[in-house]
Amino acid sequence: MALFHGTLILTETESHGGLRLPIDFLFRSLAEDRGQQAIGIILSGTGTDGTLGLKAIHGEGGMVVAQDPKSAKFDGMPRSAIATGLADYILPLKQCLRN
């Protein structure tokens, strides 16, 4: 998935046998498309996917939110996001999902 001119689009993935980072891809396109209006939220997950995308969002002046690792079933992705030092907010899951 990617954001292009305000529209969420599905893209074909090319399998090169390497590591796929779909959250990073989505977040980088979000940062490029929406700039300061971009908001990236990292929730429970393993690995580091999303971390590079959050850096792009922060670099464009957007907002970065990470789930508090204590409330995450899998804390790898939130911990990676928090370790960047770029998270504007570190919130329990219930606060991340508020309207």
Residue frames as a rotation matrix with the C-alpha (Angstrom) as fourth column:
MET 1
0.580 0.815 0.000 0.00
0.815 -0.580 0.000 0.00
0.000 0.000 -1.000 0.00
ALA 2
-0.688 -0.723 -0.066 1.04
0.720 -0.691 0.056 3.56
-0.086 -0.009 0.996 -0.62
LEU 3
0.367 0.737 -0.567 -0.50
0.532 -0.667 -0.522 7.02
-0.763 -0.110 -0.637 -0.53
PHE 4
-0.707 -0.537 0.461 -0.40
0.676 -0.317 0.665 8.90
-0.211 0.782 0.587 -3.83
HIS 5
-0.832 0.363 0.419 -2.07
-0.115 -0.852 0.510 12.31
0.543 0.376 0.751 -4.26
GLY 6
-0.543 0.598 0.590 -4.28
-0.834 -0.303 -0.460 11.65
-0.096 -0.742 0.663 -1.24
THR 7
0.555 0.743 -0.375 -5.42
-0.785 0.617 0.060 8.23
0.276 0.262 0.925 -2.46
LEU 8
-0.042 -0.503 0.863 -4.49
-0.641 0.676 0.363 4.92
-0.766 -0.538 -0.351 -0.86
ILE 9
0.446 0.127 -0.886 -3.34
-0.853 0.360 -0.377 2.56
0.271 0.924 0.269 -3.59
LEU 10
0.667 -0.258 0.699 -2.39
-0.117 0.890 0.441 -1.10
-0.736 -0.376 0.563 -3.65
THR 11
0.265 -0.670 -0.693 0.84
-0.964 -0.206 -0.169 -1.93
-0.030 0.713 -0.701 -5.41
GLU 12
0.903 -0.096 -0.419 2.27
-0.012 0.968 -0.249 -5.17
0.430 0.230 0.873 -6.71
THR 13
0.581 -0.757 0.300 5.24
-0.559 -0.104 0.822 -6.37
-0.591 -0.645 -0.483 -4.71
GLU 14
0.521 -0.544 -0.657 8.33
-0.534 0.393 -0.749 -7.60
0.666 0.741 -0.086 -6.42
SER 15
0.951 -0.180 0.253 9.82
-0.095 0.607 0.789 -10.57
-0.295 -0.774 0.560 -4.65
HIS 16
0.428 -0.886 -0.181 13.59
-0.606 -0.133 -0.784 -10.31
0.671 0.445 -0.593 -4.56
GLY 17
0.357 -0.240 -0.903 13.92
0.467 0.883 -0.051 -12.80
0.809 -0.404 0.427 -1.75
GLY 18
-0.718 -0.671 0.188 14.90
0.224 -0.478 -0.849 -10.01
0.659 -0.567 0.493 0.63
LEU 19
-0.661 0.418 -0.623 13.26
0.657 -0.077 -0.749 -8.44
-0.361 -0.905 -0.224 3.63
ARG 20
-0.237 0.677 0.697 9.92
0.567 -0.486 0.665 -6.75
0.789 0.553 -0.268 2.91
LEU 21
-0.785 -0.012 -0.620 9.10
0.544 -0.492 -0.680 -3.67
-0.297 -0.870 0.393 5.00
PRO 22
-0.282 0.746 0.603 5.54
0.799 -0.166 0.578 -2.72
0.532 0.645 -0.549 3.99
ILE 23
0.607 0.490 -0.626 4.94
0.767 -0.568 0.299 -0.35
-0.209 -0.662 -0.720 6.92
ASP 24
-0.263 -0.777 -0.572 8.09
0.386 -0.628 0.676 1.62
-0.884 -0.044 0.465 6.07
PHE 25
-0.805 -0.012 0.593 6.96
0.590 -0.111 0.800 1.82
0.056 0.994 0.097 2.43
LEU 26
0.194 0.968 0.161 3.49
0.869 -0.246 0.430 3.07
0.455 0.057 -0.889 3.43
PHE 27
0.551 0.011 -0.835 4.83
0.644 -0.642 0.417 5.58
-0.531 -0.767 -0.360 5.96
ARG 28
-0.578 -0.793 -0.191 7.41
0.445 -0.502 0.741 6.98
-0.684 0.344 0.644 3.53
SER 29
-0.613 0.429 0.664 4.71
0.647 -0.210 0.733 7.53
0.454 0.879 -0.149 0.92
LEU 30
0.487 0.797 -0.358 2.51
0.853 -0.345 0.392 9.12
0.189 -0.497 -0.847 3.60
ALA 31
0.104 -0.552 -0.827 5.31
0.570 -0.649 0.504 11.50
-0.815 -0.524 0.247 4.59
GLU 32
-0.848 -0.475 0.233 5.96
0.434 -0.374 0.820 12.47
-0.303 0.797 0.523 0.98
ASP 33
-0.419 0.773 0.477 2.27
0.684 -0.077 0.726 12.92
0.598 0.630 -0.496 0.16
ARG 34
0.578 0.810 -0.095 0.97
0.621 -0.362 0.695 14.62
0.529 -0.461 -0.712 3.32
GLY 35
-0.229 -0.764 0.603 4.05
0.111 -0.636 -0.764 16.30
0.967 -0.108 0.230 4.83
GLN 36
-0.869 -0.160 0.469 3.19
-0.379 -0.394 -0.837 18.03
0.319 -0.905 0.281 8.12
GLN 37
0.063 0.978 0.198 -0.27
-0.983 0.027 0.179 16.46
0.170 -0.206 0.964 8.07
ALA 38
0.037 -0.113 -0.993 1.15
-0.245 0.962 -0.119 12.92
0.969 0.248 0.008 8.25
ILE 39
0.207 0.024 0.978 0.63
-0.974 0.104 0.204 10.87
-0.097 -0.994 0.045 11.40
GLY 40
-0.111 -0.307 -0.945 2.40
-0.374 0.894 -0.247 7.54
0.921 0.326 -0.214 11.87
ILE 41
0.340 0.278 0.898 1.32
-0.939 0.160 0.306 5.19
-0.058 -0.947 0.315 14.65
ILE 42
-0.419 -0.528 -0.738 3.30
-0.477 0.820 -0.316 2.07
0.773 0.219 -0.596 15.49
LEU 43
0.518 0.638 0.570 1.38
-0.851 0.314 0.422 -0.61
0.090 -0.703 0.705 17.35
SER 44
0.318 -0.325 0.890 2.29
-0.462 0.767 0.446 -4.10
-0.828 -0.553 0.094 18.58
GLY 45
0.953 -0.052 -0.299 4.52
-0.242 0.465 -0.852 -6.09
0.183 0.884 0.430 16.25
THR 46
0.578 -0.802 0.148 7.86
0.444 0.462 0.768 -7.80
-0.684 -0.378 0.623 15.93
GLY 47
0.042 -0.690 0.722 10.94
0.999 0.004 -0.053 -6.46
0.034 0.724 0.689 14.22
THR 48
-0.512 -0.390 -0.765 11.70
0.450 -0.881 0.147 -2.93
-0.731 -0.270 0.626 13.11
ASP 49
-0.494 0.379 0.783 9.28
0.800 -0.154 0.580 -2.37
0.341 0.912 -0.227 10.23
GLY 50
0.639 0.761 0.113 7.93
0.692 -0.632 0.348 1.18
0.337 -0.145 -0.931 10.40
THR 51
0.349 -0.556 -0.754 10.99
0.651 -0.435 0.622 2.75
-0.674 -0.708 0.211 12.02
LEU 52
-0.727 -0.648 0.227 12.45
0.600 -0.438 0.670 4.20
-0.335 0.623 0.707 8.80
GLY 53
-0.220 0.750 0.624 9.01
0.716 -0.310 0.625 5.39
0.662 0.584 -0.469 7.75
LEU 54
0.681 0.435 -0.590 8.55
0.730 -0.466 0.500 7.18
-0.057 -0.771 -0.634 11.06
LYS 55
-0.243 -0.842 -0.481 11.85
0.612 -0.518 0.598 8.96
-0.753 -0.149 0.641 10.49
ALA 56
-0.755 0.025 0.655 10.50
0.600 -0.376 0.706 10.17
0.264 0.926 0.269 7.13
ILE 57
0.326 0.939 0.107 7.25
0.738 -0.324 0.592 11.37
0.591 -0.114 -0.799 8.74
HIS 58
0.519 -0.206 -0.829 9.16
0.677 -0.493 0.546 13.20
-0.522 -0.845 -0.117 11.47
GLY 59
-0.550 -0.833 0.056 11.51
0.656 -0.390 0.647 14.68
-0.517 0.392 0.761 8.86
GLU 60
-0.554 0.449 0.701 8.51
0.546 -0.440 0.713 16.22
0.629 0.778 -0.001 7.08
GLY 61
-0.855 0.168 0.491 7.17
-0.421 -0.777 -0.467 17.67
0.303 -0.606 0.735 10.34
GLY 62
0.069 0.916 -0.395 4.46
-0.330 0.395 0.857 15.05
0.941 0.071 0.330 10.87
MET 63
0.209 0.135 0.968 3.44
-0.977 -0.009 0.212 13.40
0.037 -0.991 0.131 14.12
VAL 64
-0.348 -0.413 -0.842 4.92
-0.315 0.897 -0.310 10.15
0.883 0.157 -0.442 15.41
VAL 65
0.284 0.510 0.812 3.09
-0.957 0.104 0.269 7.96
0.052 -0.854 0.518 17.94
ALA 66
-0.531 -0.438 -0.725 4.26
-0.355 0.892 -0.279 4.67
0.769 0.109 -0.630 19.43
GLN 67
0.655 0.723 -0.221 2.33
-0.170 0.425 0.889 2.23
0.737 -0.545 0.401 21.54
ASP 68
0.187 -0.534 0.824 3.72
-0.982 -0.081 0.170 1.88
-0.024 -0.841 -0.540 25.06
PRO 69
-0.417 -0.428 -0.802 5.61
-0.558 0.817 -0.146 -1.43
0.718 0.387 -0.579 24.93
LYS 70
-0.927 0.090 0.363 4.06
-0.290 0.441 -0.849 -2.45
-0.237 -0.893 -0.383 28.26
SER 71
-0.021 0.996 0.082 0.64
-0.515 0.059 -0.855 -2.57
-0.857 -0.060 0.512 26.58
ALA 72
0.114 -0.014 -0.993 1.87
-0.985 0.126 -0.115 -4.36
0.127 0.992 0.001 23.43
LYS 73
0.921 0.196 0.338 1.52
-0.231 0.971 0.065 -8.08
-0.315 -0.138 0.939 22.85
PHE 74
0.414 -0.845 0.338 4.72
0.910 0.384 -0.154 -7.91
0.001 0.371 0.928 20.78
ASP 75
0.750 -0.041 -0.660 6.95
0.275 -0.888 0.368 -5.00
-0.601 -0.458 -0.655 21.74
GLY 76
-0.112 -0.905 0.410 9.62
0.840 0.134 0.526 -5.09
-0.531 0.403 0.745 19.00
MET 77
-0.094 0.124 0.988 8.12
0.830 -0.538 0.147 -2.50
0.550 0.834 -0.053 16.67
PRO 78
0.884 0.414 0.216 7.12
0.241 -0.800 0.549 -0.03
0.400 -0.434 -0.807 19.41
ARG 79
0.620 -0.720 -0.312 10.54
0.386 -0.067 0.920 -0.34
-0.684 -0.691 0.236 21.09
SER 80
-0.240 -0.710 0.662 12.29
0.948 -0.026 0.316 0.25
-0.208 0.704 0.680 17.77
ALA 81
0.277 0.439 0.855 10.17
0.624 -0.759 0.188 3.35
0.731 0.481 -0.484 17.11
ILE 82
0.987 0.114 -0.115 10.79
0.159 -0.550 0.820 4.70
0.030 -0.828 -0.560 20.62
ALA 83
0.348 -0.934 -0.075 14.54
0.708 0.209 0.674 4.05
-0.614 -0.288 0.735 20.34
THR 84
0.035 -0.306 0.952 14.73
0.882 -0.438 -0.173 6.61
0.470 0.845 0.254 17.50
GLY 85
-0.613 -0.197 -0.766 13.93
0.650 -0.677 -0.346 9.35
-0.450 -0.709 0.543 20.01
LEU 86
-0.971 0.199 0.131 11.42
-0.043 -0.687 0.726 10.78
0.235 0.699 0.675 17.52
ALA 87
-0.335 0.910 -0.247 8.14
0.811 0.411 0.417 9.67
0.481 -0.060 -0.875 19.10
ASP 88
-0.543 0.265 0.797 5.97
-0.306 -0.946 0.106 12.66
0.782 -0.186 0.595 19.92
TYR 89
0.193 0.662 0.724 3.75
-0.979 0.075 0.192 10.43
0.072 -0.746 0.662 22.06
ILE 90
-0.793 -0.271 -0.546 4.19
-0.189 0.961 -0.203 7.02
0.579 -0.058 -0.813 23.70
LEU 91
-0.273 0.851 0.449 0.72
-0.958 -0.284 -0.046 5.85
0.088 -0.443 0.892 24.67
PRO 92
-0.621 0.208 0.756 -1.07
-0.133 0.922 -0.363 2.76
-0.772 -0.326 -0.545 25.93
LEU 93
-0.875 0.238 0.421 -3.08
0.484 0.444 0.754 0.97
-0.007 0.864 -0.504 23.24
LYS 94
0.047 0.988 -0.150 -6.44
0.962 -0.085 -0.259 2.40
-0.268 -0.132 -0.954 24.37
GLN 95
0.275 0.011 -0.961 -5.18
0.092 -0.996 0.015 5.97
-0.957 -0.093 -0.275 23.96
CYS 96
-0.803 -0.587 -0.101 -3.64
-0.078 -0.065 0.995 5.20
-0.591 0.807 0.007 20.54
LEU 97
-0.783 0.521 0.338 -7.04
0.598 0.484 0.639 4.10
0.170 0.703 -0.691 19.27
ARG 98
-0.252 0.712 -0.655 -9.19
0.505 -0.481 -0.717 6.92
-0.826 -0.511 -0.239 20.64
ASN 99
0.302 0.467 0.831 -11.32
0.951 -0.213 -0.226 8.86
0.072 0.858 -0.508 18.17
